[in-house]
Amino acid sequence: MMGADMDVNTLILGAGAAGMMCAAHAGPSTLVIDHAKAPGEKIRISGGGRCNFTNLHTDPARFLGQNPHFHKSALSRYTQWDFLDLVDRHKIAWHEKTLGQLFCDDKATQIIEMLRAELLQTGAELWLKTTLTDLAHDGDQYEATLERDGTRHVLRARNLVLATGGKSIPKMGATGLAYDIARKFGHTVTETRPALVPLTFSDKRFADISGVSTPVAACANGTTFEEAMLFTHRGLSGPAVLQVSSYWHEGDSISVNLLPNHDLQSSLRSARTIQGKRNVTTALAEVLPERLVSHLATQLPLQGNVGDLSDKRIDEITDGLRQWTLTPTGSEGYRTAEVTLGGISTDRIDSKTMMSRKVPGLFMIGEAVDVTGWLGGYNFQWAWSSGVAAGRAI
Ligand code: FDA
């Protein structure tokens, strides 16, 4: 069936975090479309259902991308405090969990409702279960053919915003649409790979301690994160490992310090005289999970009594635990990755407006762009800041 032709000022592809935020600032005559049944599905499942919506310590250094300066402008013009203000205006209760990470007290869906209310208030319209089947640009206007409920609509728009996100979690509707359109209009896309993702070992070497978690300092290619690490059936996860996954490439090793807060060397040395008859593994189980110690005992010289340890053995044990070098075989991939590293190259995007420097009226925002934040609310803050930058420019 053929619907009536329509003219709008702005067509936004993708009703996720960035697209909805952009619509809330782009003003009336804005249409946001999404192929999903509901807007903001990733917001809904984020932060264990409570959405870690920003981070108090948002700082450009906590983002990765080929141009380390690109994201500075948008992040400084719509900050974590601005978003917090919006959350407060909507009377959504929140709390800081750890490391500046802010979560809803109640439900992530409150953030979706807030964005939906904001965008409808500006007069923008939201079409769900809608797909783009054709797109052209005549140098002045975009002509998009849309399918909605079996009806075909031809829509002309002065501005087109690409906000369809990255490739992570294809089961939730992630597609490479933004990349394809960006390429079609002469933009390049940097290499993309899964990030904030568990790392795996083909030999499933940690299956016996799956579920064990311990604080570590994990390091990949010179960047270290001090957070918890979780052993899984397939390998390693937990915040420390998700964070380093963004800095890890296939074939690289990671280094794990299992004793980030313990001076085990001194305590073993003094235990030699006070508790010499203690088993080394029993002494270690005071600072590390018992199941982990049993697992490590198969690889490190942890047999015998504390009293029998020479200084050299103590150094060997502590060095082994501080510099545990592991070479993951891979990652769990886009199936579970929280974000996609890489994306539409920023080299032809204006950092203040997020508009293409090549094609007038073409905007690119959110995860689709080559800007990726650390774990902890940084990626949503990028979605809000880049969405507002484009919305204000429109
Ligand atoms: P987003 O993915 O949100 O939106 C894109 C939209 O485009 C979707 O609605 C999709 O349906 C639509 N779309 C895609 N292809 C389309 C097509 N071909 N046609 C039409 N529509 C299309 N970040 C954070 O800061 N704090 C957190 O707590 C979490 N937690 C978290 C948990 C999990 C499980 C995941 C997977 C991710 C997170 N993240 C996160 C990351 C965060 O969700 C992500 O960075 C943002 O949602 C990115 O916002 P965008 O709007 O760019 O894309």
Boltz pocket constraint, residues with backbone or C-beta under 6 A from the ligand:
constraints:
  - pocket:
      binder: B
      contacts: [[A, 13], [A, 14], [A, 15], [A, 16], [A, 17], [A, 18], [A, 19], [A, 33], [A, 34], [A, 35], [A, 36], [A, 38], [A, 39], [A, 40], [A, 41], [A, 42], [A, 43], [A, 45], [A, 46], [A, 47], [A, 48], [A, 51], [A, 52], [A, 53], [A, 54], [A, 130], [A, 131], [A, 132], [A, 163], [A, 164], [A, 165], [A, 166], [A, 168], [A, 169], [A, 172], [A, 173], [A, 174], [A, 175], [A, 176], [A, 177], [A, 336], [A, 337], [A, 338], [A, 339], [A, 365], [A, 366], [A, 367], [A, 368], [A, 374], [A, 376], [A, 377], [A, 378], [A, 379], [A, 380], [A, 381], [A, 383]]
      max_distance: 6.0
